[in-house]
Amino acid sequence: MSAATDNYPNWPILLVDDEEHTLASFDIALKSHGLTNTIRCPDGRRVRDLVAGQEIEIILLDLIMPHVSGQEILAWLNEHHPEIPVIVVTGVNEVETAVNCMQQGAFDYIVKPVSVERLLPSVNRALEVRRLRRENSRLADRFFRPELRHPEVFSPIITEHPKMQKIFQYCEAVAESRQPVLITGEDGVGKEEIAKALHRLSRRRGRMVTAKVAGLDEQHFADTLFGHVKGAFPGADKTRPGLVEKAKGGTLFIDEIGDISPESQLKLLRLVENGEYCPLGSEQVKSSDARILVASQRDVNALVEEGGMRRDLYHRLSTHHIHLPPLRERSDDIPLLLDHFLGEAAKEFRKKKPVYHQEIIPLLKNYYFPGNVKELREMAFDAMSGHRARLLRTETFIKAVKGRLASQGLWGQGVPSATLDSEWIQKLDRLPTLKAAALILVQEALRRSGNNQRVAASLLGITPQALNQRLKRL
């Protein structure tokens, strides 16, 4: 029984067969293809001790051996070490035996004599499965920890919402993974801030480089990411590195991945799969070790189904997926965010930070915020630009909401905090009278606004005077 001194893979491949020449041939085949960390075991009785004494990457197991059969060993491994992929390599060419082995948890079943072309792909697949199982176990351990290990990394993201806390936990879990991360969510939810947090958590020595690729054609996309050599196209009077090269040892964040052309997707797939790319005008293949993060505000699943994105690219990019909720789904954060943004704006405009009526909060909580956190920030800065007194007037925000709804063609329809359709009406046995329906809406608007008629009127899309008249009639 012998072990190699090299260290690839990190943990040894255990070769179990009672025939020494078979062990030798497997060992030579693996080592000649870079798989140098192996252990030969000619006695099946030693498997339990070997597995108990150290971590094993994968096992190649013969079925017919003296003292203990391979099927007994397989059953024991499946019960006590199901995380280890086991490739059965045997001279028994029987369908029933193969089926039984697969049912007992075998990763693959190979019949002797074994060619290198058959053995190596199976071994490489098993190694990849083992790596993924180990990573998933590590991620699960980190993800289910209730406390954040590095809360300071997320301090630029203002939130106390449980959904965001779970996202932060997931970020910590996947931060050191080498796999890409897909970040999705509506415009303004903070996708780039999450990307920055992932980069800070990754402890990579290089910097984070951001590529804005929305609207770029194939050439501009390739030039932006991969750079070009002198003479690559008219005007290319000198060699220029792309963002991929600038992200060496760090993180490449590609924003709006859903908008790139099919040709650009193919080039990106090569970079993601193999870490390889070619600058424009060059056939020299370069390599990249940058960690890739991508973001999109589009429904990427729908994009794949519609043929707008390559399915293989999507699967490679979405190894880890973070979806950020819109602000309307975490409206309890609005007071925190408003206070923070008013403080930022006051500092920029060199004014004292104002106080505001609490009636502003229900108004904002019931606004749809299509621009999400970014829109709330713009609203706060706009309010501060014209602010003079110590108290920030409620009308400032009512006008802001009205203006945004009017620009979207929605003013007069109320604040669209929820989609109203006829489905719920169709479920009613009897329709309410118009007066009863109006009463329900008015009462709900008053409840949401804390009985503030100005805010309630804004929620209903009518003037305070019209609401007052309606209340008198009701």
C-alpha positions, -999 to +999 in steps of 0.1 A: +000+000+000+016+033-010+007+070-013+021+096-036+038+127-022+023+151-046-009+169-037-033+169-066-061+165-059-059+179-024-071+146-009-060+112-023-078+090-048-081+055-032-076+026-056-090-007-043-082-039-062-066-072-052-046-074-084-014-054-082-010-050-119-045-035-121-036-010-094-004-001-111-020+005-145-047+027-129-020+046-109+001+052-140-029+063-161-040+088-134-006+102-127+002+106-164-028+130-166-019+151-135-038+131-109-008+124-087-023+120-052-032+084-050-033+055-026-031+019-037-050-006-016-048-043-026-068-055+005-104-045+008-103-051+046-082-019+049-107+004+033-125+012+066-093+022+084-081+043+054-113+062+051-115+067+089-079+079+091-080+106+065-102+124+040-105+106+007-114+124-025-129+095-046-126+057-046-121+033-075-134+000-063-132-036-076-161-059-069-145-094-069-119-096-041-110-121-014-119-116+023-146-089+016-165-082-016-167-048-033-204-047-029-201-050+009-176-021+009-199-001-014-229-006+010-208+005+040-195+035+022-230+045+011-242+043+047-212+060+065-195+082+038-221+090+011-202+122+003-174+101-013-180+093-050-173+056-057-165+044-092-169+006-095-143-009-118-148-046-124-147-075-147-184-084-140-203-074-171-238-080-159-267-055-161-282-067-128-250-062-109-245-028-124-280-018-115-275-030-079-243-011-076-259+021-088-288+016-064-263+012-036-248+046-044-221+040-069-211+071-089-202+051-121-198+015-132-169+006-156-163-029-170-127-041-174-106-039-195-107-002-189-094+023-215-080+056-204-106+074-226-133+057-204-116+060-171-104+097-170-137+114-179-154+094-151-127+103-126-128+140-135-166+141-132-164+124-098-138+149-087-160+178-097-190+163-079-168+158-048-157+195-050-193+207-053-205+185-024-177+199-002-185+235-012-222+230-007-215+216+028-193+246+036-219+271+023-246+255+043-225+257+074-219+294+069-254+303+056-272+290+086-252+309+111-275+335+126-249+362+131-228+380+104-191+375+107-183+408+090-212+432+095-190+461+087-188+451+051-225+457+047-226+491+065-231+511+033-264+492+027-290+507+050-314+480+061-328+461+091-351+439+070-349+401+075-348+395+038-317+416+034-301+400+065-305+366+048-289+379+017-260+392+037-256+357+052-256+342+018-230+367+006-207+357+034-212+320+025-203+324-012-178+352-009-147+330-012-161+307-038-143+309-072-176+305-090-195+334-107-224+351-089-255+364-106-271+394-089-307+402-101-333+428-091-351+459-103-333+491-112-321+509-081-322+480-055-284+481-049-269+454-071-236+471-073-234+476-035-239+438-031-211+433-057-188+455-037-196+437-005-188+403-022-155+417-034-145+430+001-155+396+017-135+376-009-102+390+004-088+390-031-056+410-036-067+428-067-094+455-071-130+453-083-134+466-118-169+474-131-180+470-168-212+487-179-221+467-210-257+478-217-261+488-253-226+478-264-223+461-298-200+431-302-168+451-310-173+476-282-181+448-258-150+429-267-128+460-267-142+470-233-136+437-216-107+422-236-088+452-249-071+454-283-036+453-299-022+480-320-038+481-355-068+460-345-091+485-361-089+520-376-078+544-348-062+516-327-028+533-327-016+515-295-023+484-275-048+489-248-056+464-220-093+456-213-111+455-180-105+418-176-068+424-174-073+453-150-092+430-127-063+406-124-063+390-090-095+408-082-132+409-092-148+418-126-184+431-121-203+431-154-235+451-151-266+445-173-256+411-186-291+406-201-284+432-229-254+417-247-255+402-281-253+364-289-217+368-302-207+386-271-223+359-250-201+333-267-170+352-258-181+357-223-189+320-220-153+312-229-140+336-203-163+321-176-157+284-185-119+285-191-107+319-179-095+325-214-099+355-239-083+371-269-078+409-272-092+423-304-068+419-333-049+391-316-050+353-317-029+351-286-049+334-258-046+351-225-058+338-191-076+355-163-080+347-126-106+374-119-137+364-100-168+372-122-199+389-108-228+398-131-260+417-127-292+422-145-325+440-138-342+417-163-359+384-157-330+362-168-350+330-167-375+344-191-347+357-212-333+322-215-367+307-224-372+334-251-338+327-266-323+360-256-295+344-235-276+312-240-287+285-216-252+272-210-240+308-202-269+312-178-261+280-160-224+290-157-232+325-144-259+314-119-238+290-099-246+314-070-277+336-074-286+366-053-320+383-059-325+416-043-361+425-033-377+458-044-381+486-019-419+480-017-412+445-003-391+460+025-409+492+031-401+490+068-366+502+058-380+535+044-377+555+076-340+544+080-333+552+044-350+585+044-332+596+076-298+585+061-304+602+027-316+635+043-284+634+063-263+629+032-282+657+014-279+681+043-241+676+043-238+681+005-260+712+005-243+725+037-276+727+056-288+715+089-305+681+088-342+687+090-369+670+109-401+659+092-437+649+101-442+612+106-471+614+082-445+614+054-437+577+062-471+561+053-472+582+021-438+568+010-446+533+022-476+532-001-458+545-031-446+519-056-410+532-060-402+518-095-367+533-090-364+517-055-337+529-031-321+550-058-354+568-064-359+575-027-324+590-025-332+612-054-365+623-038-347+631-005-320+652-023-346+670-043-365+679-012-334+692+005-324+713-025-354+736-020-356+733+018-352+764+039-370+759+073-361+734+101-392+713+095-394+695+062-430+701+048-451+670+040-463+688+009-428+685-005-431+647-007-468+647-017-458+669-047-428+646-054-451+615-054-477+633-076-450+644-100-436+609-104-470+594-109-480+620-134-448+614-154-457+577-155-493+585-165-506+571-132-518+602-112-555+600-106-553+562-103-539+562-067-505+550-056-499+517-074-485+498-044-503+467-056-517+454-089-554+457-090-572+433-113-607+417-116-598+383-102-607+391-066-640+407-078-649+376-098-646+355-066-673+376-049-709+361-049-723+396-047-708+429-058-705+456-032-724+488-040-703+517-053-709+535-020-697+505+000-666+501-022-658+538-019-661+535+019-638+505+021-611+524+000-614+556+021-612+537+054-582+518+042-564+549+030-571+566+063-558+536+082-526+535+061-520+572+065-526+573+102-558+593+097-540+620+079-564+633+052-537+649+030-518+616+028-549+595+024-560+617-005-527+612-021-530+574-018-564+576-034-553+599-062-577+627-053-573+661-037-578+666+001-608+687-007-624+659-027-617+635+001-633+658+026-664+661+005-666+623+001-663+618+039-691+642+045-713+622+020-703+589+036 
